[in-house]
Structure formats: C-alpha cells, structure tokens
Amino acid sequence: MDAGDNELIKCIKEGDLKAFEKVFKDYYALMCSVAMDYVNDSAMCQTLTEDVLLTLIPQHYYKIFFLST
C-alpha cells in the first residue's frame, strides 16, 4: 500500500463508496490469490477476501454502502 491507498482507506472510513469500489477492484484478485496459497478452495478464498474487505467499512455506513445500489 502507498500513500494513495492510505487516503482511500481514510475515505472509506468516512463513507465514500467510490473509494471502497476502487480498493475492491484493485485488491480483490490479489487477495484471493494470496488466500488460495493458504486455503486451496476458490469459494472459501472469495468469502475470506470479501470478509476482510468488508472490515474496512464502519458498521454505521453499511446502509449507505449496501442499500444505495
């Protein structure tokens, strides 16, 4: 992660959906690949990666992120 990524994380914590989408698009495949080295189950890797990415979103923003689409 670089300074730009740290700024994205800060924006996510402030409720910025576009920032979350960017982090998701930029890191999802890489994170799944790393998880596959440990779990060796594609579906589980996807679930684990999604769970980790969701931890970036403060709970009080879940409605904004998931009901706005």
MONORFEN-V39700 format. One record per residue. N is the residue number from 1. RES is the residue in three letters. PHI is phi in whole degrees, -180 to 180 (NA if undefined). PSI is psi in radians with two decimals (NA if undefined). OMEGA is omega in whole degrees, -180 to 180 (* if undefined). Layout:
BEGIN
N;RES;PHI;PSI;OMEGA, N;RES;PHI;PSI;OMEGA
END
This chain:
BEGIN
1;MET;NA;2.51;177, 2;ASP;-116;-3.04;-177, 3;ALA;-60;-0.63;178, 4;GLY;-63;-0.68;178, 5;ASP;-67;-0.67;177, 6;ASN;-62;-0.64;177, 7;GLU;-66;-0.69;177, 8;LEU;-61;-0.76;179, 9;ILE;-61;-0.74;178, 10;LYS;-61;-0.75;-180, 11;CYS;-65;-0.69;178, 12;ILE;-60;-0.79;-179, 13;LYS;-64;-0.33;177, 14;GLU;-95;0.07;175, 15;GLY;96;0.29;-178, 16;ASP;-82;1.83;-178, 17;LEU;-64;-0.69;179, 18;LYS;-62;-0.66;178, 19;ALA;-65;-0.73;178, 20;PHE;-63;-0.76;179, 21;GLU;-59;-0.72;179, 22;LYS;-64;-0.82;179, 23;VAL;-62;-0.74;180, 24;PHE;-60;-0.87;-179, 25;LYS;-65;-0.68;-177, 26;ASP;-74;-0.55;-170, 27;TYR;-116;-0.24;-175, 28;TYR;-56;-0.92;-177, 29;ALA;-63;-0.75;179, 30;LEU;-63;-0.78;-180, 31;MET;-66;-0.67;176, 32;CYS;-62;-0.72;180, 33;SER;-63;-0.76;178, 34;VAL;-65;-0.76;179, 35;ALA;-62;-0.62;-179, 36;MET;-63;-0.55;177, 37;ASP;-62;-0.46;-177, 38;TYR;-100;-0.64;-170, 39;VAL;-103;-0.61;-179, 40;ASN;57;0.69;177, 41;ASP;-146;1.96;-173, 42;SER;-58;-0.84;-179, 43;ALA;-63;-0.73;179, 44;MET;-66;-0.68;178, 45;CYS;-61;-0.74;179, 46;GLN;-64;-0.76;179, 47;THR;-63;-0.81;180, 48;LEU;-62;-0.77;-180, 49;THR;-63;-0.78;179, 50;GLU;-63;-0.71;178, 51;ASP;-62;-0.75;180, 52;VAL;-65;-0.81;-180, 53;LEU;-63;-0.63;179, 54;LEU;-67;-0.39;178, 55;THR;-67;-0.27;178, 56;LEU;-71;-0.41;-175, 57;ILE;-92;2.11;174, 58;PRO;-61;2.47;-175, 59;GLN;-56;-0.60;-177, 60;HIS;-70;-0.12;176, 61;TYR;-102;-0.03;-178, 62;TYR;-55;-0.72;-179, 63;LYS;-63;-0.72;179, 64;ILE;-63;-0.79;-175, 65;PHE;-72;-0.67;-170, 66;PHE;-107;-0.22;178, 67;LEU;-105;-0.08;-178, 68;SER;-87;-0.12;-177, 69;THR;-94;NA;*
END
